[in-house]
């Protein structure tokens, strides 16, 4: 068998050199598969989500009061039938009806389910009070 000299002065047979070269080439290129047993699993950890601090929104200011000057007192509210709630899974507040001064006459706005309750806030219902100059002032209908 023919011997080939390799760096370092060692002699290696040509067959061993060829088999070693083919094995190294297969492993290097990745074409051969040698089962080395179970491999350790790689575990990738996602970075934690960023912390977002949301400041509570301030309550909107109450609407400007509606004034009806030189008119008689609003009529008493009619008997109002509260409709059944939209459902037990819906958390709404019953907003009672109120009188509004529209087009020179009193108009009744009936109550409705709406305005999801806000934590720490109180619903101020619609209403009329006698103003300092003799007219009637409408207020309410907002969260405080």
N, CA and C atoms as a LAMMPS dump frame, in Angstrom:
ITEM: TIMESTEP
0
ITEM: NUMBER OF ATOMS
432
ITEM: BOX BOUNDS ff ff ff
-5.0000000000000000e+02 5.0000000000000000e+02
-5.0000000000000000e+02 5.0000000000000000e+02
-5.0000000000000000e+02 5.0000000000000000e+02
ITEM: ATOMS id mol type element x y z
1 1 1 N 0.84 -1.168 0
2 1 2 C 0 0 0
3 1 3 C 0.886 1.232 0
4 2 1 N 0.43 2.193 -0.701
5 2 2 C 1.23 3.396 -0.867
6 2 3 C 1.026 4.315 0.326
7 3 1 N 2.066 4.958 0.799
8 3 2 C 1.993 5.868 1.927
9 3 3 C 2.108 7.297 1.428
10 4 1 N 1.433 8.163 2.101
11 4 2 C 1.467 9.59 1.772
12 4 3 C 2.022 10.293 2.997
13 5 1 N 2.91 11.225 2.776
14 5 2 C 3.47 11.992 3.885
15 5 3 C 2.574 13.195 4.157
16 6 1 N 2.308 13.412 5.415
17 6 2 C 1.51 14.561 5.825
18 6 3 C 2.401 15.457 6.653
19 7 1 N 2.047 16.707 6.76
20 7 2 C 2.833 17.649 7.545
21 7 3 C 3.086 17.084 8.923
22 8 1 N 4.24 17.245 9.406
23 8 2 C 4.598 16.739 10.713
24 8 3 C 5.393 15.44 10.611
25 9 1 N 5.598 14.93 9.409
26 9 2 C 6.429 13.77 9.213
27 9 3 C 5.76 12.44 9.444
28 10 1 N 4.459 12.396 9.657
29 10 2 C 3.77 11.123 9.869
30 10 3 C 3.399 10.527 8.53
31 11 1 N 3.351 9.225 8.483
32 11 2 C 2.94 8.536 7.275
33 11 3 C 1.539 8.005 7.485
34 12 1 N 0.674 8.182 6.483
35 12 2 C -0.696 7.712 6.533
36 12 3 C -0.962 7.032 5.205
37 13 1 N -1.658 5.903 5.246
38 13 2 C -1.95 5.215 3.993
39 13 3 C -2.942 6.048 3.189
40 14 1 N -2.925 5.869 1.904
41 14 2 C -3.808 6.633 1.004
42 14 3 C -5.262 6.296 1.271
43 15 1 N -5.574 5.057 1.63
44 15 2 C -6.955 4.65 1.904
45 15 3 C -7.483 5.374 3.134
46 16 1 N -6.674 5.369 4.186
47 16 2 C -7.11 6.07 5.41
48 16 3 C -7.29 7.565 5.146
49 17 1 N -6.388 8.107 4.35
50 17 2 C -6.481 9.532 4.033
51 17 3 C -7.758 9.812 3.244
52 18 1 N -8.096 8.921 2.277
53 18 2 C -9.288 9.135 1.469
54 18 3 C -10.556 8.985 2.312
55 19 1 N -10.631 7.953 3.134
56 19 2 C -11.807 7.757 3.982
57 19 3 C -11.949 8.913 4.961
58 20 1 N -10.868 9.329 5.557
59 20 2 C -10.914 10.47 6.493
60 20 3 C -11.344 11.746 5.815
61 21 1 N -10.838 11.937 4.576
62 21 2 C -11.214 13.154 3.845
63 21 3 C -12.694 13.151 3.491
64 22 1 N -13.218 11.981 3.062
65 22 2 C -14.638 11.895 2.714
66 22 3 C -15.499 12.116 3.954
67 23 1 N -15.131 11.482 5.058
68 23 2 C -15.906 11.656 6.299
69 23 3 C -15.879 13.107 6.757
70 24 1 N -14.711 13.723 6.704
71 24 2 C -14.612 15.124 7.119
72 24 3 C -15.421 16.014 6.179
73 25 1 N -15.374 15.713 4.891
74 25 2 C -16.144 16.504 3.935
75 25 3 C -17.635 16.381 4.161
76 26 1 N -18.085 15.141 4.424
77 26 2 C -19.517 14.953 4.69
78 26 3 C -19.949 15.711 5.932
79 27 1 N -19.168 15.596 6.973
80 27 2 C -19.535 16.298 8.209
81 27 3 C -19.468 17.807 8.023
82 28 1 N -18.463 18.263 7.286
83 28 2 C -18.302 19.697 7.105
84 28 3 C -19.435 20.258 6.248
85 29 1 N -19.775 19.58 5.175
86 29 2 C -20.816 20.057 4.276
87 29 3 C -22.186 19.816 4.876
88 30 1 N -22.344 18.819 5.724
89 30 2 C -23.617 18.552 6.36
90 30 3 C -24.439 17.542 5.61
91 31 1 N -23.847 16.867 4.624
92 31 2 C -24.585 15.892 3.855
93 31 3 C -24.754 14.574 4.58
94 32 1 N -23.885 14.251 5.506
95 32 2 C -23.979 12.994 6.247
96 32 3 C -24.647 13.263 7.588
97 33 1 N -25.344 12.253 8.066
98 33 2 C -25.997 12.402 9.364
99 33 3 C -25.46 11.33 10.292
100 34 1 N -24.945 11.724 11.356
101 34 2 C -24.426 10.795 12.362
102 34 3 C -25.237 11.03 13.622
103 35 1 N -25.897 10.02 14.103
104 35 2 C -26.752 10.168 15.278
105 35 3 C -25.899 10.142 16.537
106 36 1 N -25.746 11.284 17.13
107 36 2 C -24.955 11.408 18.349
108 36 3 C -25.825 11.287 19.593
109 37 1 N -27.089 10.913 19.43
110 37 2 C -27.982 10.793 20.58
111 37 3 C -28.802 12.061 20.747
112 38 1 N -29.536 12.096 21.819
113 38 2 C -30.389 13.283 22.03
114 38 3 C -29.555 14.535 22.215
115 39 1 N -30.016 15.578 21.593
116 39 2 C -29.324 16.861 21.704
117 39 3 C -30.034 17.708 22.765
118 40 1 N -29.276 18.541 23.424
119 40 2 C -29.941 19.415 24.405
120 40 3 C -30.868 20.387 23.68
121 41 1 N -32.022 20.648 24.268
122 41 2 C -32.978 21.571 23.665
123 41 3 C -32.507 23.001 23.865
124 42 1 N -32.724 23.761 22.836
125 42 2 C -32.428 25.184 22.966
126 42 3 C -33.695 25.869 23.438
127 43 1 N -33.57 26.654 24.432
128 43 2 C -34.717 27.365 24.976
129 43 3 C -34.519 28.852 24.707
130 44 1 N -35.482 29.412 24.035
131 44 2 C -35.429 30.839 23.73
132 44 3 C -36.433 31.557 24.62
133 45 1 N -36.007 32.575 25.268
134 45 2 C -36.881 33.363 26.128
135 45 3 C -37.178 34.686 25.44
136 46 1 N -38.462 34.976 25.346
137 46 2 C -38.855 36.265 24.778
138 46 3 C -38.637 37.339 25.84
139 47 1 N -38.221 38.498 25.427
140 47 2 C -38.061 39.558 26.417
141 47 3 C -39.421 39.922 27.009
142 48 1 N -39.441 40.349 28.251
143 48 2 C -40.732 40.707 28.845
144 48 3 C -41.343 41.88 28.091
145 49 1 N -42.678 41.916 28.049
146 49 2 C -43.309 43.052 27.355
147 49 3 C -43.015 44.342 28.099
148 50 1 N -42.978 45.441 27.376
149 50 2 C -42.707 46.714 28.053
150 50 3 C -43.84 47.068 28.999
151 51 1 N -43.484 47.708 30.069
152 51 2 C -44.473 48.133 31.057
153 51 3 C -45.066 49.451 30.587
154 52 1 N -46.377 49.45 30.421
155 52 2 C -47.07 50.652 29.965
156 52 3 C -47.928 51.15 31.121
157 53 1 N -47.679 52.348 31.533
158 53 2 C -48.447 52.951 32.618
159 53 3 C -49.437 53.919 31.982
160 54 1 N -50.707 53.649 32.192
161 54 2 C -51.753 54.499 31.623
162 54 3 C -52.369 55.305 32.76
163 55 1 N -52.242 56.587 32.662
164 55 2 C -52.831 57.457 33.679
165 55 3 C -54.34 57.5 33.471
166 56 1 N -55.108 57.494 34.565
167 56 2 C -56.567 57.569 34.397
168 56 3 C -56.968 58.89 33.732
169 57 1 N -57.95 58.794 32.869
170 57 2 C -58.426 59.983 32.174
171 57 3 C -59.262 60.829 33.128
172 58 1 N -59.013 62.115 33.165
173 58 2 C -59.848 62.955 34.017
174 58 3 C -61.271 63.007 33.465
175 59 1 N -62.211 63.173 34.372
176 59 2 C -63.619 63.26 33.96
177 59 3 C -63.804 64.525 33.119
178 60 1 N -64.604 64.449 32.061
179 60 2 C -64.826 65.65 31.262
180 60 3 C -65.587 66.682 32.086
181 61 1 N -65.39 67.946 31.788
182 61 2 C -66.105 68.96 32.549
183 61 3 C -67.605 68.858 32.288
184 62 1 N -68.407 69.259 33.272
185 62 2 C -69.858 69.195 33.058
186 62 3 C -70.262 70.131 31.916
187 63 1 N -71.315 69.774 31.207
188 63 2 C -71.731 70.627 30.09
189 63 3 C -72.224 71.985 30.593
190 64 1 N -72.187 72.946 29.703
191 64 2 C -72.691 74.277 30.039
192 64 3 C -74.176 74.175 30.387
193 65 1 N -74.611 74.861 31.438
194 65 2 C -76.025 74.753 31.802
195 65 3 C -76.926 75.398 30.744
196 66 1 N -78.076 74.757 30.557
197 66 2 C -79.084 75.283 29.646
198 66 3 C -79.993 76.182 30.474
199 67 1 N -80.308 77.361 29.964
200 67 2 C -81.112 78.311 30.733
201 67 3 C -82.41 78.605 29.986
202 68 1 N -83.519 78.532 30.689
203 68 2 C -84.825 78.892 30.135
204 68 3 C -85.327 80.08 30.952
205 69 1 N -85.249 81.258 30.391
206 69 2 C -85.608 82.475 31.11
207 69 3 C -87.043 82.863 30.791
208 70 1 N -87.78 83.327 31.821
209 70 2 C -89.122 83.844 31.636
210 70 3 C -90.151 82.772 31.341
211 71 1 N -89.922 81.557 31.756
212 71 2 C -90.903 80.496 31.553
213 71 3 C -91.311 79.955 32.913
214 72 1 N -92.439 79.253 32.896
215 72 2 C -92.902 78.657 34.139
216 72 3 C -92.038 77.444 34.485
217 73 1 N -92.231 76.993 35.678
218 73 2 C -91.492 75.843 36.188
219 73 3 C -91.742 74.619 35.295
220 74 1 N -90.709 73.763 35.107
221 74 2 C -90.956 72.564 34.294
222 74 3 C -92.03 71.701 34.931
223 75 1 N -92.825 71.007 34.137
224 75 2 C -93.864 70.148 34.702
225 75 3 C -93.242 69.024 35.531
226 76 1 N -94.034 68.434 36.408
227 76 2 C -93.495 67.298 37.16
228 76 3 C -93.222 66.139 36.197
229 77 1 N -92.217 65.324 36.5
230 77 2 C -91.918 64.214 35.586
231 77 3 C -93.067 63.219 35.544
232 78 1 N -93.388 62.713 34.374
233 78 2 C -94.454 61.707 34.288
234 78 3 C -93.976 60.386 34.895
235 79 1 N -94.943 59.525 35.2
236 79 2 C -94.577 58.203 35.711
237 79 3 C -93.811 57.493 34.602
238 80 1 N -92.637 57.042 34.942
239 80 2 C -91.776 56.438 33.937
240 80 3 C -91.616 54.948 34.238
241 81 1 N -91.802 54.14 33.241
242 81 2 C -91.619 52.704 33.387
243 81 3 C -90.19 52.374 32.998
244 82 1 N -89.448 51.787 33.93
245 82 2 C -88.064 51.414 33.646
246 82 3 C -88.085 50.117 32.846
247 83 1 N -87.525 50.175 31.674
248 83 2 C -87.479 49.006 30.805
249 83 3 C -86.573 47.945 31.421
250 84 1 N -86.766 46.68 31.047
251 84 2 C -85.85 45.646 31.548
252 84 3 C -84.418 45.927 31.093
253 85 1 N -83.489 45.538 31.933
254 85 2 C -82.075 45.752 31.609
255 85 3 C -81.719 44.978 30.341
256 86 1 N -80.745 45.473 29.575
257 86 2 C -80.362 44.793 28.338
258 86 3 C -79.923 43.349 28.551
259 87 1 N -79.476 42.992 29.721
260 87 2 C -79.047 41.623 29.997
261 87 3 C -78.15 41.604 31.219
262 88 1 N -78.028 40.448 31.858
263 88 2 C -77.203 40.404 33.065
264 88 3 C -75.72 40.593 32.777
265 89 1 N -75.281 40.295 31.538
266 89 2 C -73.867 40.434 31.223
267 89 3 C -73.477 41.876 30.924
268 90 1 N -74.466 42.774 30.784
269 90 2 C -74.203 44.179 30.48
270 90 3 C -74.353 44.984 31.761
271 91 1 N -73.343 45.769 32.057
272 91 2 C -73.333 46.551 33.293
273 91 3 C -73.591 48.015 32.94
274 92 1 N -74.884 48.393 32.841
275 92 2 C -75.241 49.757 32.493
276 92 3 C -76.004 50.407 33.637
277 93 1 N -76.071 51.705 33.578
278 93 2 C -76.786 52.503 34.567
279 93 3 C -78.071 53.016 33.924
280 94 1 N -79.184 52.983 34.686
281 94 2 C -80.441 53.549 34.187
282 94 3 C -80.372 55.056 34.35
283 95 1 N -80.511 55.775 33.249
284 95 2 C -80.516 57.238 33.271
285 95 3 C -81.976 57.665 33.227
286 96 1 N -82.49 58.271 34.318
287 96 2 C -83.907 58.651 34.323
288 96 3 C -84.189 59.776 33.326
289 97 1 N -85.451 59.877 32.912
290 97 2 C -85.868 60.901 31.969
291 97 3 C -85.808 62.304 32.566
292 98 1 N -85.904 63.324 31.702
293 98 2 C -85.833 64.717 32.149
294 98 3 C -86.563 65.6 31.145
295 99 1 N -86.936 66.772 31.643
296 99 2 C -87.571 67.769 30.791
297 99 3 C -86.492 68.632 30.157
298 100 1 N -86.69 68.998 28.907
299 100 2 C -85.782 69.911 28.208
300 100 3 C -86.62 71.037 27.598
301 101 1 N -86.044 72.225 27.55
302 101 2 C -86.711 73.379 26.95
303 101 3 C -86.301 73.425 25.487
304 102 1 N -87.242 73.089 24.578
305 102 2 C -86.932 72.996 23.152
306 102 3 C -87.972 73.747 22.335
307 103 1 N -87.504 74.696 21.579
308 103 2 C -88.388 75.419 20.663
309 103 3 C -89.529 76.147 21.359
310 104 1 N -89.293 76.692 22.518
311 104 2 C -90.316 77.457 23.223
312 104 3 C -91.312 76.596 23.987
313 105 1 N -91.02 75.347 24.207
314 105 2 C -91.926 74.503 24.992
315 105 3 C -91.111 73.435 25.719
316 106 1 N -91.745 72.822 26.713
317 106 2 C -91.1 71.735 27.459
318 106 3 C -91.27 70.429 26.687
319 107 1 N -90.175 69.679 26.54
320 107 2 C -90.205 68.39 25.835
321 107 3 C -89.619 67.331 26.775
322 108 1 N -90.301 66.189 26.877
323 108 2 C -89.856 65.117 27.772
324 108 3 C -88.875 64.193 27.032
325 109 1 N -87.736 63.956 27.639
326 109 2 C -86.755 62.977 27.138
327 109 3 C -86.831 61.78 28.074
328 110 1 N -87.289 60.637 27.531
329 110 2 C -87.476 59.479 28.4
330 110 3 C -86.144 58.848 28.78
331 111 1 N -86.171 58.098 29.883
332 111 2 C -84.958 57.465 30.387
333 111 3 C -84.472 56.338 29.49
334 112 1 N -83.262 55.917 29.747
335 112 2 C -82.658 54.861 28.929
336 112 3 C -81.547 54.171 29.719
337 113 1 N -81.167 52.975 29.247
338 113 2 C -80.026 52.26 29.817
339 113 3 C -78.781 52.728 29.085
340 114 1 N -77.797 53.146 29.819
341 114 2 C -76.554 53.593 29.188
342 114 3 C -75.566 54.048 30.228
343 115 1 N -74.507 54.628 29.781
344 115 2 C -73.459 55.157 30.647
345 115 3 C -72.923 54.075 31.591
346 116 1 N -72.024 53.269 31.08
347 116 2 C -71.383 52.24 31.892
348 116 3 C -70.771 52.903 33.13
349 117 1 N -71.047 52.378 34.324
350 117 2 C -70.527 53.014 35.539
351 117 3 C -69.006 53.165 35.512
352 118 1 N -68.54 54.287 36.023
353 118 2 C -67.108 54.558 36.102
354 118 3 C -66.669 54.403 37.551
355 119 1 N -65.564 53.704 37.785
356 119 2 C -65.092 53.53 39.161
357 119 3 C -64.779 54.877 39.801
358 120 1 N -65.289 55.082 40.987
359 120 2 C -65.007 56.299 41.74
360 120 3 C -65.777 57.528 41.294
361 121 1 N -66.693 57.387 40.348
362 121 2 C -67.45 58.543 39.861
363 121 3 C -68.923 58.378 40.224
364 122 1 N -69.617 59.496 40.276
365 122 2 C -71.042 59.515 40.615
366 122 3 C -71.788 60.171 39.46
367 123 1 N -72.903 59.547 39.034
368 123 2 C -73.725 60.119 37.956
369 123 3 C -74.59 61.211 38.532
370 124 1 N -74.522 62.408 37.954
371 124 2 C -75.356 63.536 38.357
372 124 3 C -76.517 63.58 37.37
373 125 1 N -77.74 63.257 37.82
374 125 2 C -78.865 63.2 36.882
375 125 3 C -79.282 64.6 36.421
376 126 1 N -80.027 64.605 35.325
377 126 2 C -80.557 65.861 34.784
378 126 3 C -81.549 66.461 35.778
379 127 1 N -81.639 67.78 35.79
380 127 2 C -82.602 68.447 36.664
381 127 3 C -82.627 69.945 36.413
382 128 1 N -83.661 70.599 36.929
383 128 2 C -83.832 72.044 36.775
384 128 3 C -83.913 72.699 38.146
385 129 1 N -83.259 73.853 38.29
386 129 2 C -83.338 74.641 39.528
387 129 3 C -83.572 76.095 39.136
388 130 1 N -84.173 76.823 40.052
389 130 2 C -84.427 78.253 39.808
390 130 3 C -83.093 78.992 39.887
391 131 1 N -82.776 79.748 38.825
392 131 2 C -81.521 80.488 38.781
393 131 3 C -81.603 81.782 39.564
394 132 1 N -80.48 82.477 39.748
395 132 2 C -80.457 83.706 40.535
396 132 3 C -81.223 84.859 39.878
397 133 1 N -81.47 84.795 38.586
398 133 2 C -82.155 85.891 37.901
399 133 3 C -83.587 85.544 37.527
400 134 1 N -84.137 84.505 38.137
401 134 2 C -85.54 84.174 37.938
402 134 3 C -85.8 83.108 36.893
403 135 1 N -84.818 82.782 36.08
404 135 2 C -85.034 81.75 35.064
405 135 3 C -84.733 80.366 35.635
406 136 1 N -85.014 79.377 34.854
407 136 2 C -84.745 78.002 35.257
408 136 3 C -83.442 77.552 34.603
409 137 1 N -82.587 76.906 35.406
410 137 2 C -81.272 76.474 34.927
411 137 3 C -81.238 74.948 34.937
412 138 1 N -80.864 74.376 33.783
413 138 2 C -80.772 72.913 33.664
414 138 3 C -79.347 72.503 33.97
415 139 1 N -79.232 71.487 34.772
416 139 2 C -77.894 70.951 35.085
417 139 3 C -77.952 69.443 35.18
418 140 1 N -76.817 68.843 35.211
419 140 2 C -76.747 67.394 35.374
420 140 3 C -76.581 66.672 34.061
421 141 1 N -76.663 65.366 34.156
422 141 2 C -76.468 64.527 32.99
423 141 3 C -74.987 64.316 32.702
424 142 1 N -74.174 64.183 33.769
425 142 2 C -72.734 63.971 33.578
426 142 3 C -72.163 63.211 34.774
427 143 1 N -70.941 62.682 34.596
428 143 2 C -70.227 61.987 35.678
429 143 3 C -69.408 63.013 36.476
430 144 1 N -69.447 62.841 37.793
431 144 2 C -68.659 63.743 38.652
432 144 3 C -67.796 62.894 39.536
